[in-house]
Amino acid sequence: MRYLLDTVVLVRHFVGKGKIGGKASGILEDIENSDDSLLISVISLMEIMYLSEKNRINIGLEETLDSIESTSKYAIIDLNTDILRVAETINFYELHDRLILATAKWLQIPILSSDAKFSSIKEIEVIWD
């Protein structure tokens, strides 16, 4: 199975700090011993770069990329026009989240996220607790 990681989950996972819900945590902990893969939107990488530059998180872009590149279990999904077309159909207040949600919807895969508002988007399965 493939899962998309929301930015908050990605940061908490790589930093090793902060709560991750039970189901999401189980997927992350078992990733090396399963056939699953974790996908990361380039939008999340952009958010990490920005938040790191503002000293709001304890991980930078290079460290994040090093962690992603350290195993074949992670893959980066680039933004493309198909995802933008899906994003146009999603009514969500924050652009970064809207693009991440559109990525999950376009790929037709669940997203690991603590954001309860994500569940309001039809056709997207949100995994947390």
C-alpha positions in Angstrom: 0.0 0.0 0.0 1.1 3.6 -0.6 0.5 6.5 1.8 1.0 10.2 1.5 2.5 11.9 4.5 1.2 15.3 5.6 3.9 17.8 6.5 3.4 17.7 10.2 3.6 13.9 10.2 6.7 14.0 8.1 8.4 16.5 10.5 7.4 14.6 13.6 8.5 11.3 12.1 12.0 12.5 11.1 12.6 14.6 14.2 11.3 11.9 16.5 9.3 14.4 18.6 5.6 15.1 18.8 2.6 12.9 18.9 1.7 10.7 16.0 -1.7 8.9 16.1 -1.7 5.1 16.8 -2.6 3.9 13.3 -0.3 6.4 11.6 2.5 5.5 14.0 2.1 1.8 13.3 2.4 2.4 9.5 5.6 4.5 10.0 7.1 2.0 12.5 6.5 -1.0 10.3 7.5 0.6 7.0 10.9 -1.2 6.6 9.2 -4.6 7.2 6.3 -4.2 4.9 5.6 -3.7 1.2 4.2 -0.3 1.9 5.7 2.9 0.6 5.5 6.5 1.9 5.0 9.3 -0.6 5.9 13.0 0.1 4.5 15.9 -1.8 7.1 18.4 -3.0 4.7 20.9 -1.3 5.6 19.4 2.1 9.3 19.9 1.3 8.6 23.5 0.4 6.8 24.0 3.7 9.7 22.4 5.6 12.2 24.7 3.9 10.1 27.7 4.8 9.4 26.7 8.4 13.0 25.8 9.0 14.1 29.2 7.7 11.7 30.8 10.2 13.1 28.6 13.0 9.7 27.1 13.6 10.8 23.4 13.2 14.0 21.6 14.2 14.8 20.0 10.8 15.9 21.6 7.6 15.4 20.8 3.9 18.8 19.0 3.5 18.3 16.8 6.5 14.8 16.0 5.4 16.1 15.1 1.9 18.9 13.0 3.4 16.3 11.0 5.4 14.1 10.5 2.4 17.0 9.4 0.2 18.3 7.0 2.9 15.7 4.3 2.0 13.7 3.2 -1.0 10.6 3.3 1.1 10.1 7.0 0.4 9.3 8.8 -2.9 8.8 12.5 -3.7 5.7 13.4 -5.7 6.2 16.5 -7.9 3.4 19.0 -8.4 1.9 18.7 -11.9 -1.0 20.0 -13.9 -3.2 17.0 -13.1 -2.8 17.7 -9.4 -3.6 21.3 -10.0 -6.8 20.3 -11.8 -7.8 18.2 -8.8 -6.9 21.0 -6.4 -9.3 23.3 -8.3 -12.2 20.9 -7.2 -11.2 21.0 -3.5 -12.6 23.6 -1.2 -10.0 24.0 1.5 -8.9 27.3 3.1 -5.1 26.8 3.0 -3.3 26.5 -0.3 -0.4 24.2 0.8 -2.9 21.7 2.4 -5.2 22.0 -0.6 -2.3 20.9 -2.9 -1.3 18.1 -0.5 -4.9 16.9 -0.3 -5.2 17.1 -4.1 -2.1 14.9 -4.4 -3.7 12.2 -2.2 -6.9 12.4 -4.2 -5.1 12.3 -7.6 -3.1 9.3 -6.5 -6.2 7.7 -4.8 -4.2 6.9 -1.7 -4.7 7.6 2.1 -3.0 10.4 3.8 -1.4 10.2 7.2 -2.4 13.5 9.0 -3.4 14.9 12.3 -5.5 17.6 10.7 -9.2 16.7 11.5 -10.4 19.1 8.8 -8.9 16.9 6.1 -11.7 14.4 6.7 -14.1 16.9 5.3 -12.7 16.3 1.8 -14.6 13.5 0.0 -12.8 10.6 -1.5 -9.7 11.0 0.7 -9.0 8.6 3.5 -7.3 10.2 6.5 -5.3 7.9 8.8 -4.3 9.1 12.3 -5.7 7.3 15.4 
